[in-house]
Amino acid sequence: MTLTETNARKLMPDELAVYRDQGYVIVPDVFPLAELAEINREIDRIQETQKDTGRNKGWIMQLGLRTEVTRRFARDERVLTLIEDIVKPGISIYSAKLTAKLPHSNDICHWHQDNAYYNMHALSKTRMSTWIPLQDADETNGCLWVVPRSQKDGVVTHGPFGGQCPKCMGPADLMFDDAIPCPVKAGDMLLFHACLWHHSKGNQTARVRRAFIVSYQEATVPHGNGNQYKILRPA
């Protein structure tokens, strides 16, 4: 058996309940650190040898199409098994990317919802993202902030307010009283609904903070974000 096969598990009932109520859940100890170190080295190789396609420095768009290593990671059976009770019937990949916070940067990703972007390409009832930190992520280096339960009311109006995201819910100083940070250790994984309000602040540390983000939707949706779309588990 491969490492992927032996480590696969489903979400526990309490984890699934948290996701359905809050719009997100943190799953601990999904990936060994040695595997994340390999992904980090692959990211270094991509950035050294391939044209930068990110909106922001250090970002890589269409990451699941870049190399065989990143393709496998975006389609990892451990992840698919974890999300199979959320994303159904079947699972397809919508898109994959790397987001980064460079050392000592004040790059802010303003408050937004992923479906404000994704709905332009395809509508989905179960679309969600997996946010996989390649280094420990906390408030000092740009972890994700979320508003629990904000996924319940659909997509709100977005506009061009600057920052790392081309359109968002408001300017950089927008904040919500019920917003909370989501510190996540390397090896853990944050799952969140595509309508959940979220944002990230800058990186106050001397080390880069990278996150491998893959978005999935039910396999019955006939297309996704261009050629990134792939049915991984048929309905």
MISE-315838 format. One record per residue: residue in one letter; x, y, z of N, C-alpha, C in turn; residue number from 1. Coordinates in pm, whole numbers, plus 50000, padded with zeros to 5 digits. Layout:
N
(A; (X; Y; Z); (X; Y; Z); (X; Y; Z); NUM)
...
***
This chain:
235
(M; (50083; 49880; 50000); (50000; 50000; 50000); (50086; 50125; 50000); 1)
(T; (50037; 50231; 49936); (50108; 50358; 49937); (50072; 50437; 50062); 2)
(L; (50152; 50540; 50089); (50123; 50627; 50202); (49984; 50688; 50190); 3)
(T; (49947; 50726; 50066); (49815; 50785; 50044); (49704; 50691; 50085); 4)
(E; (49715; 50565; 50049); (49610; 50469; 50079); (49598; 50441; 50229); 5)
(T; (49711; 50428; 50297); (49708; 50392; 50438); (49663; 50508; 50525); 6)
(N; (49681; 50632; 50482); (49647; 50747; 50563); (49508; 50801; 50537); 7)
(A; (49437; 50750; 50436); (49306; 50806; 50401); (49206; 50781; 50512); 8)
(R; (49128; 50885; 50545); (49019; 50871; 50642); (48907; 50967; 50606); 9)
(K; (48787; 50939; 50653); (48673; 51027; 50633); (48669; 51131; 50745); 10)
(L; (48594; 51237; 50722); (48569; 51331; 50831); (48490; 51262; 50941); 11)
(M; (48527; 51290; 51066); (48450; 51240; 51178); (48315; 51312; 51183); 12)
(P; (48212; 51251; 51240); (48080; 51317; 51246); (48085; 51456; 51308); 13)
(D; (48167; 51476; 51413); (48174; 51609; 51475); (48242; 51709; 51383); 14)
(E; (48342; 51666; 51307); (48409; 51755; 51211); (48312; 51797; 51101); 15)
(L; (48236; 51700; 51050); (48139; 51729; 50945); (48031; 51824; 50997); 16)
(A; (47989; 51806; 51121); (47888; 51894; 51179); (47940; 52036; 51193); 17)
(V; (48066; 52052; 51234); (48127; 52185; 51244); (48132; 52251; 51107); 18)
(Y; (48175; 52176; 51005); (48182; 52232; 50870); (48044; 52280; 50825); 19)
(R; (47943; 52198; 50843); (47809; 52233; 50793); (47750; 52353; 50868); 20)
(D; (47784; 52368; 50995); (47732; 52479; 51073); (47817; 52606; 51056); 21)
(Q; (47947; 52593; 51073); (48036; 52709; 51074); (48086; 52749; 50935); 22)
(G; (48083; 52655; 50840); (48134; 52684; 50706); (48279; 52650; 50688); 23)
(Y; (48343; 52598; 50792); (48484; 52560; 50783); (48516; 52462; 50895); 24)
(V; (48625; 52390; 50879); (48675; 52303; 50985); (48824; 52280; 50961); 25)
(I; (48901; 52268; 51068); (49043; 52237; 51061); (49061; 52089; 51090); 26)
(V; (49128; 52019; 50999); (49154; 51876; 51015); (49301; 51859; 51048); 27)
(P; (49335; 51800; 51162); (49475; 51790; 51203); (49548; 51672; 51137); 28)
(D; (49679; 51690; 51120); (49770; 51580; 51088); (49730; 51502; 50963); 29)
(V; (49709; 51573; 50855); (49674; 51507; 50729); (49799; 51467; 50651); 30)
(F; (49901; 51553; 50652); (50022; 51530; 50572); (50147; 51528; 50660); 31)
(P; (50238; 51434; 50636); (50365; 51435; 50709); (50452; 51552; 50663); 32)
(L; (50533; 51604; 50754); (50615; 51721; 50724); (50714; 51693; 50612); 33)
(A; (50764; 51571; 50604); (50859; 51537; 50497); (50795; 51551; 50360); 34)
(E; (50669; 51520; 50349); (50598; 51533; 50222); (50580; 51680; 50186); 35)
(L; (50548; 51764; 50286); (50534; 51906; 50260); (50668; 51968; 50221); 36)
(A; (50778; 51917; 50276); (50910; 51965; 50237); (50936; 51936; 50090); 37)
(E; (50890; 51820; 50043); (50904; 51787; 49901); (50822; 51884; 49815); 38)
(I; (50700; 51915; 49859); (50617; 52010; 49784); (50683; 52148; 49783); 39)
(N; (50740; 52189; 49894); (50811; 52318; 49898); (50926; 52322; 49799); 40)
(R; (51002; 52213; 49793); (51113; 52207; 49696); (51060; 52212; 49553); 41)
(E; (50946; 52147; 49529); (50887; 52152; 49395); (50841; 52293; 49360); 42)
(I; (50784; 52363; 49457); (50744; 52503; 49436); (50867; 52587; 49402); 43)
(D; (50976; 52565; 49472); (51100; 52638; 49441); (51144; 52612; 49297); 44)
(R; (51137; 52485; 49254); (51177; 52450; 49117); (51087; 52518; 49014); 45)
(I; (50956; 52517; 49041); (50863; 52581; 48948); (50893; 52729; 48935); 46)
(Q; (50916; 52795; 49046); (50941; 52939; 49043); (51076; 52973; 48979); 47)
(E; (51168; 52879; 48982); (51298; 52902; 48919); (51295; 52878; 48768); 48)
(T; (51207; 52788; 48723); (51213; 52743; 48584); (51093; 52780; 48498); 49)
(Q; (50981; 52819; 48558); (50861; 52846; 48480); (50820; 52992; 48494); 50)
(K; (50749; 53040; 48394); (50702; 53178; 48394); (50605; 53201; 48509); 51)
(D; (50622; 53313; 48579); (50534; 53349; 48689); (50396; 53385; 48634); 52)
(T; (50293; 53314; 48681); (50158; 53339; 48632); (50067; 53393; 48742); 53)
(G; (50122; 53426; 48856); (50040; 53473; 48966); (50013; 53623; 48958); 54)
(R; (49901; 53665; 49016); (49872; 53808; 49026); (49970; 53876; 49119); 55)
(N; (50016; 53802; 49217); (50099; 53857; 49322); (50231; 53781; 49329); 56)
(K; (50334; 53848; 49375); (50466; 53786; 49381); (50463; 53664; 49472); 57)
(G; (50517; 53553; 49423); (50519; 53429; 49499); (50400; 53339; 49475); 58)
(W; (50296; 53389; 49408); (50179; 53308; 49379); (50202; 53226; 49251); 59)
(I; (50136; 53111; 49243); (50137; 53029; 49121); (49994; 52987; 49092); 60)
(M; (49941; 53029; 48979); (49807; 52990; 48938); (49814; 52859; 48859); 61)
(Q; (49700; 52792; 48847); (49691; 52664; 48776); (49797; 52565; 48828); 62)
(L; (49812; 52561; 48959); (49921; 52483; 49018); (49906; 52334; 48991); 63)
(G; (49782; 52283; 48983); (49762; 52142; 48958); (49803; 52096; 48820); 64)
(L; (49832; 52191; 48729); (49876; 52156; 48594); (50026; 52177; 48574); 65)
(R; (50095; 52224; 48675); (50235; 52265; 48657); (50330; 52147; 48640); 66)
(T; (50327; 52053; 48733); (50419; 51939; 48727); (50344; 51814; 48775); 67)
(E; (50405; 51700; 48756); (50345; 51576; 48803); (50331; 51576; 48955); 68)
(V; (50427; 51633; 49026); (50421; 51637; 49172); (50301; 51719; 49220); 69)
(T; (50283; 51838; 49163); (50171; 51922; 49207); (50037; 51866; 49158); 70)
(R; (50037; 51802; 49043); (49914; 51739; 48993); (49868; 51630; 49090); 71)
(R; (49960; 51544; 49132); (49924; 51437; 49226); (49873; 51493; 49358); 72)
(F; (49937; 51599; 49406); (49897; 51656; 49534); (49757; 51715; 49527); 73)
(A; (49723; 51779; 49415); (49591; 51839; 49399); (49481; 51733; 49388); 74)
(R; (49519; 51611; 49354); (49421; 51503; 49334); (49437; 51393; 49439); 75)
(D; (49501; 51424; 49550); (49537; 51326; 49651); (49414; 51256; 49709); 76)
(E; (49420; 51123; 49716); (49307; 51045; 49765); (49278; 51072; 49912); 77)
(R; (49379; 51110; 49991); (49352; 51144; 50131); (49256; 51261; 50140); 78)
(V; (49276; 51360; 50053); (49188; 51477; 50053); (49050; 51438; 50002); 79)
(L; (49045; 51364; 49893); (48915; 51327; 49835); (48832; 51246; 49934); 80)
(T; (48895; 51158; 50009); (48821; 51080; 50107); (48770; 51169; 50220); 81)
(L; (48850; 51267; 50261); (48807; 51359; 50367); (48685; 51441; 50325); 82)
(I; (48679; 51481; 50198); (48572; 51572; 50156); (48455; 51501; 50091); 83)
(E; (48455; 51368; 50083); (48353; 51298; 50005); (48213; 51312; 50064); 84)
(D; (48201; 51343; 50194); (48069; 51366; 50252); (48025; 51511; 50240); 85)
(I; (48113; 51597; 50188); (48080; 51738; 50164); (48051; 51761; 50017); 86)
(V; (48144; 51717; 49933); (48135; 51739; 49788); (48076; 51613; 49724); 87)
(K; (47951; 51624; 49677); (47885; 51509; 49617); (47762; 51556; 49540); 88)
(P; (47716; 51477; 49444); (47765; 51344; 49406); (47893; 51352; 49322); 89)
(G; (47987; 51267; 49353); (48115; 51266; 49285); (48198; 51388; 49323); 90)
(I; (48321; 51392; 49276); (48412; 51504; 49305); (48487; 51541; 49178); 91)
(S; (48487; 51670; 49146); (48573; 51722; 49039); (48658; 51835; 49093); 92)
(I; (48769; 51860; 49028); (48856; 51970; 49068); (48815; 52094; 48989); 93)
(Y; (48798; 52204; 49061); (48766; 52331; 48996); (48894; 52406; 48960); 94)
(S; (48985; 52419; 49055); (49111; 52490; 49030); (49208; 52463; 49143); 95)
(A; (49334; 52499; 49120); (49437; 52487; 49224); (49536; 52601; 49208); 96)
(K; (49586; 52650; 49321); (49684; 52760; 49316); (49768; 52760; 49442); 97)
(L; (49879; 52830; 49433); (49962; 52858; 49550); (49948; 53005; 49583); 98)
(T; (49914; 53036; 49708); (49920; 53175; 49754); (50035; 53188; 49851); 99)
(A; (50096; 53304; 49854); (50214; 53324; 49938); (50211; 53461; 50003); 100)
(K; (50269; 53468; 50121); (50298; 53594; 50188); (50450; 53600; 50203); 101)
(L; (50512; 53692; 50131); (50657; 53703; 50136); (50700; 53761; 50271); 102)
(P; (50825; 53738; 50310); (50871; 53788; 50440); (50856; 53940; 50452); 103)
(H; (50813; 53982; 50568); (50800; 54124; 50602); (50718; 54200; 50498); 104)
(S; (50611; 54138; 50449); (50526; 54204; 50350); (50393; 54243; 50415); 105)
(N; (50335; 54350; 50367); (50206; 54395; 50415); (50098; 54367; 50311); 106)
(D; (50118; 54262; 50232); (50021; 54224; 50130); (49896; 54167; 50197); 107)
(I; (49784; 54231; 50172); (49658; 54192; 50234); (49563; 54137; 50128); 108)
(C; (49502; 54025; 50158); (49394; 53973; 50074); (49264; 54014; 50143); 109)
(H; (49193; 54112; 50084); (49075; 54170; 50147); (48964; 54066; 50162); 110)
(W; (48863; 54099; 50241); (48751; 54008; 50262); (48681; 53975; 50130); 111)
(H; (48659; 53847; 50109); (48593; 53804; 49985); (48533; 53665; 50005); 112)
(Q; (48459; 53621; 49905); (48405; 53485; 49897); (48454; 53425; 49766); 113)
(D; (48499; 53302; 49769); (48550; 53240; 49648); (48445; 53232; 49538); 114)
(N; (48321; 53207; 49575); (48218; 53194; 49472); (48188; 53325; 49400); 115)
(A; (48231; 53438; 49455); (48218; 53564; 49382); (48301; 53559; 49254); 116)
(Y; (48405; 53477; 49252); (48486; 53454; 49133); (48438; 53330; 49058); 117)
(Y; (48419; 53222; 49132); (48396; 53092; 49071); (48261; 53082; 48999); 118)
(N; (48159; 53152; 49049); (48027; 53142; 48988); (48023; 53195; 48845); 119)
(M; (48122; 53276; 48808); (48130; 53325; 48670); (48157; 53211; 48573); 120)
(H; (48221; 53105; 48621); (48257; 52992; 48534); (48158; 52877; 48545); 121)
(A; (48112; 52850; 48668); (48021; 52737; 48687); (47953; 52750; 48823); 122)
(L; (47825; 52713; 48828); (47751; 52714; 48953); (47760; 52577; 49019); 123)
(S; (47774; 52577; 49151); (47788; 52451; 49225); (47715; 52463; 49357); 124)
(K; (47658; 52352; 49404); (47589; 52350; 49532); (47682; 52312; 49647); 125)
(T; (47795; 52249; 49618); (47881; 52197; 49726); (48026; 52244; 49716); 126)
(R; (48054; 52342; 49632); (48193; 52383; 49609); (48261; 52428; 49739); 127)
(M; (48386; 52389; 49756); (48463; 52422; 49875); (48612; 52419; 49840); 128)
(S; (48693; 52467; 49934); (48837; 52470; 49912); (48910; 52401; 50027); 129)
(T; (49025; 52346; 49993); (49118; 52293; 50093); (49237; 52387; 50098); 130)
(W; (49268; 52438; 50217); (49377; 52536; 50239); (49485; 52461; 50315); 131)
(I; (49594; 52428; 50245); (49699; 52343; 50302); (49824; 52428; 50324); 132)
(P; (49857; 52462; 50450); (49976; 52543; 50476); (50102; 52459; 50459); 133)
(L; (50199; 52514; 50388); (50328; 52445; 50374); (50424; 52484; 50484); 134)
(Q; (50389; 52586; 50561); (50457; 52623; 50685); (50347; 52650; 50789); 135)
(D; (50380; 52645; 50916); (50283; 52684; 51018); (50230; 52823; 50984); 136)
(A; (50099; 52841; 50990); (50036; 52970; 50959); (49963; 53020; 51083); 137)
(D; (49993; 53143; 51123); (49926; 53203; 51239); (49908; 53352; 51213); 138)
(E; (49871; 53426; 51316); (49842; 53568; 51298); (49966; 53650; 51263); 139)
(T; (50085; 53598; 51291); (50207; 53675; 51262); (50249; 53667; 51116); 140)
(N; (50209; 53561; 51045); (50257; 53545; 50907); (50145; 53533; 50803); 141)
(G; (50021; 53564; 50841); (49917; 53572; 50740); (49825; 53454; 50731); 142)
(C; (49785; 53397; 50846); (49685; 53290; 50841); (49551; 53344; 50793); 143)
(L; (49461; 53255; 50760); (49328; 53295; 50715); (49245; 53342; 50834); 144)
(W; (49163; 53445; 50811); (49059; 53487; 50904); (48924; 53455; 50840); 145)
(V; (48826; 53415; 50920); (48695; 53380; 50867); (48585; 53440; 50954); 146)
(V; (48466; 53449; 50897); (48345; 53484; 50972); (48258; 53358; 50977); 147)
(P; (48253; 53291; 51091); (48175; 53167; 51101); (48029; 53188; 51061); 148)
(R; (47975; 53091; 50991); (47836; 53085; 50944); (47804; 53184; 50833); 149)
(S; (47902; 53258; 50785); (47874; 53358; 50681); (47843; 53296; 50546); 150)
(Q; (47865; 53166; 50533); (47838; 53097; 50406); (47689; 53078; 50381); 151)
(K; (47608; 53100; 50483); (47467; 53060; 50476); (47381; 53150; 50388); 152)
(D; (47425; 53272; 50357); (47342; 53368; 50286); (47384; 53392; 50141); 153)
(G; (47468; 53306; 50086); (47507; 53320; 49946); (47609; 53430; 49923); 154)
(V; (47626; 53467; 49797); (47731; 53562; 49758); (47679; 53705; 49771); 155)
(V; (47759; 53790; 49834); (47725; 53932; 49847); (47800; 54013; 49741); 156)
(T; (47771; 54142; 49733); (47832; 54227; 49632); (47983; 54242; 49657); 157)
(H; (48061; 54231; 49550); (48206; 54251; 49554); (48243; 54364; 49458); 158)
(G; (48354; 54430; 49488); (48402; 54537; 49402); (48554; 54543; 49402); 159)
(P; (48613; 54629; 49319); (48760; 54642; 49310); (48813; 54737; 49418); 160)
(F; (48860; 54682; 49528); (48910; 54761; 49639); (49061; 54750; 49657); 161)
(G; (49131; 54686; 49563); (49276; 54672; 49575); (49314; 54550; 49657); 162)
(G; (49442; 54545; 49698); (49491; 54430; 49774); (49528; 54314; 49683); 163)
(Q; (49550; 54198; 49742); (49593; 54082; 49666); (49482; 54024; 49579); 164)
(C; (49357; 54051; 49614); (49245; 53996; 49537); (49185; 54104; 49447); 165)
(P; (49159; 54075; 49320); (49112; 54178; 49227); (48974; 54234; 49259); 166)
(K; (48890; 54158; 49328); (48763; 54213; 49374); (48732; 54152; 49510); 167)
(C; (48667; 54232; 49595); (48645; 54190; 49732); (48525; 54264; 49790); 168)
(M; (48498; 54241; 49917); (48378; 54292; 49981); (48394; 54435; 50032); 169)
(G; (48518; 54482; 50042); (48540; 54616; 50095); (48687; 54649; 50105); 170)
(P; (48722; 54767; 50155); (48861; 54810; 50163); (48941; 54736; 50268); 171)
(A; (49070; 54770; 50277); (49161; 54696; 50364); (49123; 54703; 50511); 172)
(D; (49060; 54813; 50553); (49027; 54828; 50695); (48892; 54768; 50732); 173)
(L; (48826; 54702; 50636); (48700; 54635; 50668); (48725; 54522; 50766); 174)
(M; (48648; 54516; 50874); (48660; 54408; 50970); (48521; 54380; 51027); 175)
(F; (48502; 54256; 51072); (48375; 54213; 51128); (48396; 54173; 51274); 176)
(D; (48302; 54210; 51360); (48315; 54183; 51503); (48327; 54034; 51533); 177)
(D; (48266; 53951; 51450); (48268; 53808; 51475); (48375; 53734; 51394); 178)
(A; (48468; 53808; 51332); (48577; 53745; 51258); (48677; 53682; 51354); 179)
(I; (48729; 53566; 51316); (48827; 53497; 51399); (48943; 53446; 51313); 180)
(P; (49065; 53441; 51369); (49178; 53384; 51295); (49172; 53232; 51297); 181)
(C; (49232; 53170; 51196); (49238; 53024; 51187); (49383; 52979; 51178); 182)
(P; (49456; 52980; 51289); (49594; 52929; 51284); (49593; 52780; 51249); 183)
(V; (49681; 52743; 51158); (49686; 52604; 51109); (49832; 52562; 51101); 184)
(K; (49863; 52448; 51159); (49999; 52397; 51154); (50027; 52330; 51020); 185)
(A; (50153; 52332; 50979); (50194; 52253; 50863); (50162; 52107; 50889); 186)
(G; (50094; 52045; 50794); (50046; 51908; 50811); (49897; 51902; 50835); 187)
(D; (49839; 52011; 50890); (49695; 52021; 50905); (49633; 52074; 50776); 188)
(M; (49501; 52077; 50771); (49432; 52127; 50653); (49305; 52200; 50696); 189)
(L; (49283; 52316; 50637); (49162; 52393; 50660); (49066; 52371; 50544); 190)
(L; (48945; 52324; 50574); (48842; 52309; 50472); (48743; 52423; 50490); 191)
(F; (48702; 52488; 50379); (48602; 52593; 50394); (48512; 52604; 50271); 192)
(H; (48388; 52643; 50297); (48284; 52657; 50195); (48318; 52772; 50102); 193)
(A; (48281; 52761; 49975); (48316; 52863; 49877); (48240; 52993; 49895); 194)
(C; (48140; 52996; 49986); (48071; 53121; 50017); (48114; 53180; 50152); 195)
(L; (48208; 53117; 50221); (48252; 53167; 50350); (48331; 53296; 50333); 196)
(W; (48301; 53397; 50415); (48377; 53522; 50413); (48514; 53495; 50474); 197)
(H; (48620; 53534; 50405); (48755; 53513; 50457); (48852; 53616; 50401); 198)
(H; (48962; 53635; 50472); (49068; 53724; 50426); (49197; 53689; 50499); 199)
(S; (49306; 53754; 50462); (49434; 53733; 50531); (49511; 53865; 50538); 200)
(K; (49588; 53877; 50643); (49668; 53998; 50664); (49810; 53976; 50611); 201)
(G; (49902; 54065; 50647); (50040; 54055; 50599); (50124; 53955; 50678); 202)
(N; (50250; 53948; 50641); (50346; 53857; 50702); (50450; 53938; 50778); 203)
(Q; (50450; 53929; 50909); (50543; 54006; 50992); (50673; 53933; 51019); 204)
(T; (50688; 53812; 50965); (50804; 53730; 50997); (50909; 53735; 50886); 205)
(A; (51022; 53669; 50910); (51133; 53667; 50815); (51126; 53548; 50719); 206)
(R; (51017; 53469; 50727); (51004; 53350; 50642); (50877; 53360; 50556); 207)
(V; (50884; 53302; 50438); (50767; 53301; 50350); (50658; 53214; 50411); 208)
(R; (50531; 53248; 50384); (50418; 53164; 50421); (50347; 53124; 50294); 209)
(R; (50343; 52993; 50267); (50281; 52940; 50146); (50159; 52856; 50182); 210)
(A; (50058; 52862; 50095); (49940; 52776; 50110); (49904; 52717; 49974); 211)
(F; (49891; 52586; 49969); (49848; 52513; 49850); (49696; 52501; 49859); 212)
(I; (49625; 52568; 49770); (49479; 52576; 49778); (49416; 52505; 49658); 213)
(V; (49329; 52409; 49686); (49258; 52339; 49580); (49109; 52352; 49605); 214)
(S; (49034; 52385; 49502); (48889; 52398; 49512); (48822; 52283; 49437); 215)
(Y; (48722; 52224; 49500); (48652; 52108; 49445); (48502; 52136; 49437); 216)
(Q; (48434; 52064; 49350); (48290; 52075; 49334); (48236; 51939; 49294); 217)
(E; (48103; 51923; 49299); (48043; 51795; 49265); (48066; 51763; 49117); 218)
(A; (48080; 51633; 49089); (48114; 51589; 48954); (48002; 51611; 48853); 219)
(T; (47882; 51641; 48900); (47770; 51665; 48809); (47774; 51805; 48747); 220)
(V; (47858; 51894; 48799); (47879; 52025; 48735); (47965; 52001; 48611); 221)
(P; (47920; 52043; 48493); (47985; 51999; 48369); (48118; 52067; 48336); 222)
(H; (48155; 52173; 48407); (48283; 52239; 48377); (48329; 52317; 48499); 223)
(G; (48454; 52363; 48493); (48511; 52440; 48604); (48590; 52557; 48549); 224)
(N; (48708; 52579; 48604); (48792; 52689; 48560); (48884; 52642; 48447); 225)
(G; (48831; 52646; 48325); (48910; 52610; 48207); (48961; 52468; 48211); 226)
(N; (49087; 52452; 48168); (49143; 52317; 48159); (49190; 52262; 48293); 227)
(Q; (49168; 52336; 48401); (49197; 52282; 48534); (49089; 52182; 48576); 228)
(Y; (48972; 52192; 48517); (48860; 52106; 48551); (48892; 51960; 48520); 229)
(K; (48863; 51873; 48617); (48888; 51730; 48599); (48797; 51655; 48693); 230)
(I; (48722; 51558; 48641); (48641; 51470; 48727); (48736; 51369; 48791); 231)
(L; (48740; 51368; 48923); (48829; 51280; 48996); (48756; 51156; 49048); 232)
(R; (48630; 51175; 49086); (48544; 51063; 49125); (48409; 51084; 49058); 233)
(P; (48371; 50997; 48966); (48244; 51015; 48896); (48125; 51007; 48992); 234)
(A; (48017; 51073; 48954); (47894; 51071; 49036); (47832; 50933; 49035); 235)
***
